[in-house]
Amino acid sequence: MSPHRKILTLVRHAKSSWKDSSLADIDRPLNKRGQRNAPVMAEWLVAQAEQPEFILSSPANRAQTTARAMAAALGQEPDDIQVEQDLYFAGTHGMLRALEGVDDRFRGVMMVGHNPVMTRLLNQLTGGDVWNMPTCAIAIIGFDMDSWGLVDCTAGELLAYQTPKLLDQVS
């Protein structure tokens, strides 16, 4: 068990489809690659020591579909995913606001959202220098804090980072 008291899992949504140009951005589905990658990355997450108990998702179709794949692999109900408007292009401030509102009884939280904000948040919370979180990338960050309300003023430690491409090279 990790000495970290709170664990944040950041997930960039899986690859989406641009096939139907009549769809609004929020309604775009996953493409075939995204549909393949989401369950594979979810299985990788299940194999990690730290698994989220609570999932926040952007309201975008592609993010919610990714979140449902993660929830299924973790044995969680899709209805338990909390859809959070602040994860849809509200910047790092919006993402932090959503996270700071999470009940402190949850030790592990997952946020499923979008780039470039997801990469910015990862770097902001860890002091890292990840250039770009590709689609369906997962970052697991540990914090030595008791309350999610302290996330913005607590240094996080990057515990694990995985992408579909890196995972393909391993298997």
C-alpha positions in Angstrom: 0.0 0.0 0.0 1.3 3.4 -0.9 2.1 5.9 1.8 0.1 8.5 -0.2 -3.2 9.4 1.4 -4.9 10.5 -1.9 -4.4 9.1 -5.4 -5.5 10.9 -8.5 -5.8 9.1 -11.8 -5.9 11.3 -14.9 -7.2 9.8 -18.1 -7.3 11.5 -21.4 -10.3 10.2 -23.4 -9.7 7.6 -26.0 -9.3 8.5 -29.7 -12.5 10.1 -31.1 -14.0 10.1 -34.5 -14.3 13.1 -36.8 -16.2 11.1 -39.4 -19.5 12.8 -39.0 -18.9 16.6 -39.4 -22.5 17.4 -38.5 -21.9 16.3 -34.9 -21.2 18.9 -32.2 -17.8 18.5 -30.5 -19.5 17.3 -27.3 -21.3 14.5 -29.2 -18.3 13.0 -31.1 -18.0 9.2 -30.4 -14.9 7.1 -30.1 -13.4 5.8 -33.3 -12.4 2.1 -33.8 -8.9 2.7 -32.3 -10.4 4.4 -29.3 -12.9 1.6 -28.8 -9.9 -0.9 -28.8 -7.6 1.2 -26.6 -10.0 2.1 -23.8 -10.6 -1.5 -22.5 -6.9 -2.3 -22.9 -5.8 0.7 -20.9 -8.5 0.0 -18.4 -7.0 -3.5 -17.9 -3.6 -1.9 -17.4 -5.2 0.3 -14.7 -6.7 -2.7 -12.9 -3.2 -4.3 -12.7 -1.9 -1.2 -10.9 -1.7 -1.1 -7.1 -3.7 2.1 -6.9 -7.3 1.9 -8.3 -9.8 4.7 -8.2 -13.0 4.4 -6.2 -14.7 7.4 -7.7 -14.9 8.6 -11.3 -15.5 12.1 -12.7 -16.0 12.5 -16.4 -16.4 15.3 -18.8 -19.9 15.5 -20.3 -18.4 14.8 -23.8 -19.6 11.5 -25.4 -16.0 10.4 -26.0 -15.0 11.0 -22.4 -18.0 9.3 -21.0 -17.5 6.3 -23.2 -13.9 6.1 -22.0 -15.0 6.5 -18.4 -17.5 3.7 -18.8 -14.8 1.3 -20.1 -12.6 2.2 -17.1 -15.6 1.7 -14.7 -16.4 -1.7 -16.2 -12.8 -2.9 -15.8 -12.8 -1.7 -12.2 -16.0 -3.4 -11.4 -17.9 -0.1 -10.9 -21.3 0.8 -12.2 -21.6 3.2 -15.1 -24.3 5.0 -13.2 -21.8 5.9 -10.5 -19.7 8.0 -12.8 -20.2 11.7 -12.0 -20.5 13.8 -15.1 -18.8 17.2 -14.4 -19.2 20.2 -16.7 -15.9 21.7 -15.3 -14.0 18.9 -17.1 -15.1 20.1 -20.5 -12.8 22.9 -21.5 -13.0 24.9 -18.3 -9.2 24.9 -17.9 -7.1 23.6 -15.1 -9.0 25.9 -12.7 -12.3 24.2 -13.6 -10.7 20.7 -13.2 -9.3 21.6 -9.8 -12.6 23.1 -8.7 -14.3 19.7 -9.6 -11.6 17.8 -7.8 -11.7 20.0 -4.7 -15.4 19.2 -4.4 -14.9 15.5 -4.1 -15.9 13.8 -0.8 -12.8 13.2 1.2 -13.9 9.6 2.1 -12.7 8.7 -1.4 -9.0 7.9 -1.4 -8.7 7.3 -5.1 -10.3 9.5 -7.8 -10.2 9.3 -11.6 -10.8 12.3 -13.9 -11.5 11.6 -17.6 -11.1 14.7 -19.7 -9.4 16.5 -22.6 -6.2 17.9 -23.8 -4.4 20.2 -23.7 -5.7 20.9 -20.2 -5.1 17.3 -19.0 -1.4 17.6 -19.8 -1.2 21.0 -18.2 -2.9 19.7 -15.0 -0.5 16.7 -14.9 2.5 19.0 -15.1 1.0 21.5 -12.7 0.3 18.9 -10.0 3.6 17.0 -10.3 6.1 19.7 -11.5 6.6 17.4 -14.5 7.4 18.1 -18.1 5.2 15.7 -20.0 4.9 17.3 -23.4 1.6 15.7 -24.4 -0.7 13.1 -22.9 -1.9 11.2 -26.0 -5.4 9.8 -26.3 -6.2 7.2 -23.6 -3.0 8.0 -21.7 -3.2 7.4 -17.9 -1.3 9.2 -15.2 -1.5 8.1 -11.5 -0.4 10.8 -9.0 0.0 10.4 -5.3 -0.6 13.2 -2.7 0.3 13.4 0.9 -2.9 15.1 2.0 -6.1 14.3 3.8 -8.5 16.5 1.8 -9.1 16.9 -1.9 -9.5 20.6 -1.1 -5.7 20.8 -0.7 -4.9 19.4 -4.1 -3.8 22.7 -5.6 -1.4 23.4 -2.8 0.1 20.0 -2.3 3.0 18.6 -4.5 2.0 15.4 -6.2 4.3 12.5 -7.1 3.8 10.8 -10.5 3.5 7.1 -9.5 2.8 5.6 -13.0 2.2 6.8 -16.5 1.1 4.7 -19.5 0.0 5.3 -23.1 -1.5 2.8 -25.6 1.6 3.1 -27.7 4.0 2.4 -24.9 1.8 -0.5 -23.7 1.9 -2.0 -27.2 5.8 -1.9 -27.1 5.7 -3.8 -23.8 3.3 -6.6 -24.8 
